């Protein structure tokens, strides 16, 4: 009976963990992440986050040390929480602070980005970026200072862009979902200040990610940049599936709760068998 319980417990825990390629419930352990520029781990309020930038004229990137092999025409699903705090510096049309951050998949190396401005992303070839841009640049985004955009090959002119009504650098925790169906070549982005996925994406566009990357091996990470305006750009959590498998709800303490529940139930069953 003890062996049977152990096998079931192991099967359930491993299946839960293996259903997602990456699970960063916090960033207390950065041993698998390459930090570039000003990226660093900090611990505000006893919560380990990945801080990308926090002052004027900074730029950074943070990528997995090793590339991930994406299945089914480079399909993937991701969800992550971010927070942009303490805007400072000059103002644009919607207020103080800049420039934003980007979720980036690229096939170059784990040390690209982190230099210059343009969200730390500009100039990275063979890449896809979902930008959460909080500064209006008239020469590439029509002065829209609070938007989500899809960018490729390090070009700051988005192939698709949508305005976000509420300032993303409002200090709130935002959750983003990014899903790419490589078979259909459809990319969807959802955004909310809640942990539950919205019914409809905020942005949908077509892209051939295999052509963009030139491979199905890719580095996953984030970039950020500031200039005469800035803010604290922080990544709180990251979940990533190496195939198209949309993530519904982001709950930071879920794995511990599930594992402890299964373990507790298994011990209770085994104890009753022993006592009987």
N, C-alpha and C positions, 0 to 999 in steps of 0.2 A: 504493500500500500504506500509506504514512504517513497519508494522508487517511482511509483505511478504519479504521485503528487508532484515530485520533483520534475518529472518529464513534462507534465502539463504546465507547471509554473514556468519552466524554461521556455517552452513553446510560446506561451502567451506573451511573455515579456519580450522575447526576441522578435516576434512578429510585430509587436507594437513599435519597437525601436526601428526595425528595418523597413517599416512602411514610409519612413522619411529618410532621405539621404543625409540631411543636416538637421541638427537640433541644437540651437544655441538659445537656451532659456535665459541666459545672461552671458556676460563676457568676462567672467572671472578667470577663465583659462583661455589664453590667447596663443597657446603652443602651436595651433594649426593655422594661425593667421599671420600673414606678413603685413606689418605696419609700415607705411611710408609717409613722409612728410610729418605733419603734426598729429597723426592718429595715435591714440593712447587709450588705455583702460583707466577709468576713474570709478570711484565708489560713492556717489552722492546718495545720502539717505540709505546706506547699506545696500545699495543696488548697483551691481557691477554693469556698467554700460561701456560701449565703444564710442568714445568722443572723437570726432573727426576734425573739427575746427572749433575754436572758441575765442578768436581775436581777429583784429583787422589784418588784411594781407596775408592770409594763410591758405594752404592747399594741402590736401592729403588723399591717400587711398588706403584701403585695407582689403586684401584679397586672401582667399584660401592659399595656403602654401602649395598644395597639390591641385591639379585640375580635376574636374569631375567629368566622367564619360556620360553624355546625355543620350538617352535612347530615343528611338522612333523619330528620326529627323530632327534631332536636337530639342525635343519636347521637354518641358519642365513646368513645375508649379512652385511658387514661392510665396511666403507670407512673412512680414517683418513689422516690428513696431519701431517708430522713430519719434523724436522730440526735438523741437528747435526752440531754444530758450534764450532769454536775455538779449534781444536785438539791440544793436548798438551801431554807432556811426551815422552816416547820412541817410536821407529818406528818399523813397521813390513815391509813386502815386498812391500806394496803399499803406505807407508808413515806413518805420525805421527797420533796418536789418537786411541781411543778405548772406549768401547768395542762394543757399539751398544745398541739396545733396542728390546723389544719383545711385541707383542700384544698377550694377554693371556686370555683364557677362562678356568676357573677352578671351581670345585665344593666344595672347602674346606671352605674358609672363606674370608673376605675382608682384613685380616691382614697378609696373607702369602707373602713370598718374602721380598725384602728389606733388606736381610741379606746375607753376603758373596758376592762372585763374581758371575761369570757365568751368566752375563746379569741380575742378580737379579732373575733369573728364575730357576736355577739349584735346583733340589730337590723337586719341587712342584708336588706332585702326583695328579692323576685324573685331568690332565690338557692338553690343547692343546696350543702350542705357535707358532706364526709366528715370527721368529727372523730376524732382520735386523742387521746382524753381520758385524762389521768393523775391527775385529782383527783375525788374523790367528792363531788358536790353533792346533798345529800338532797332538795332541793326540785325538782330536775328530772331527775336520773338515778339516783335511789334509792340514792345513796351508793356506786355502783359506780365505784371509783376507777381502773380500768384497762380501758377499753373502746373499741370502735369504734362510731360511731353515724352515722346518716344524718339530717341536719337540713335543713329548708327554711324560707325566708323569715325567717331570723335568729332562729328559735325554738330555744332551747336544749334543749327536750324532743324527743328523737330520735323519728322515726317508726319506726325500727328500730335495735336496739342489741344488741351481743354482747360478752360479757366476754372479754378476752384474758388467758390464764393467766400469761404472763410479763410482768413490768413493761416497758412500752415506754420508760420513762426509765432503762433499764439501761446506757446508753452504747453499746449495739450499733447497728450500721447495719441499719435495717429497710427492706424494699422493699414498697411497696404498689402494687396494680393496681386501677384503677377502670374499669369498663366499663359503658356504658349503651347498650342496644339500644332506640332510640326507637320502632321499629316494634312491638316487643313490650312496651314500657314497663317493661323489666326492668333493674335496676341491680345489679351484682355488685361486691363488694370482696374482694380477696385480700390476704393479709399474710404475710410471711415474713422471717426473718433471713438468708435466702439470696437470691441474685439470680435464681434460677430460679422460675418461677411454680408455685405449688402446684396439685395436681390439682383441688382443690375450693375454692370461695370460702369465706371466713369469714362472709360476710353476703350475703343476697339479698333484695331488696325491690322493690316496684312503685312507680313514680312517673311522672307525666306532666310531663316537664321543659319542654316547650313551654309548658304552662299555668303552670308555676312561674316561668319566665323572662319569659313574655309575648312572646318573640321567639326567633329562632335565632341571634342575634348576642350573644356573651357574652364577658366578661372572665374569664380563667383565672388563678388564683393561690393564695396561701396566707395564713392569718392565724394569730396566736398571742396568748396573753395570760397574765399571771401576777398573783399577788396576794401574800399573806403567805408563799406557797411559790413556788418558781421552778425554772428550769433553763435550760441553753443549748439552744434549739430551732433546729435547723439543717436546711435542705434541701440535699442533696448533688447531686442530678440530677433532671431532669424530662424525660419523653418524652410527647408528646401527639399523637394522631391525631384529625382533625376528622370522623371517622365511626367507626362500630362496627368496629374492626379490632384485636382483642386483641393486646397485646404480650406475648411469651413470656418472653424473658430480657433482663435489663438488663446490658449489658457496656459499661463506660465507655469503653474504648479501641477498640471495634469499628470505627467509621467510619475512623479513621486506619489501622487494620490492613488493612481492605478496600481502601481507596483506594491505599495503598502497594503492596499485593499486585497489584492490577490494573495500576497504573502500571509496576511492576517487570516484570511479565509482558509488557506491551505493548512496553516498551523492549527487552526481550530478543528478542522476535519481530522487531521492526523492525531491530535490530542484526544479527541473523542474515541477514535479507534483504539488507541493505546489503553485508555482507561477502561474501555469495554472488554 
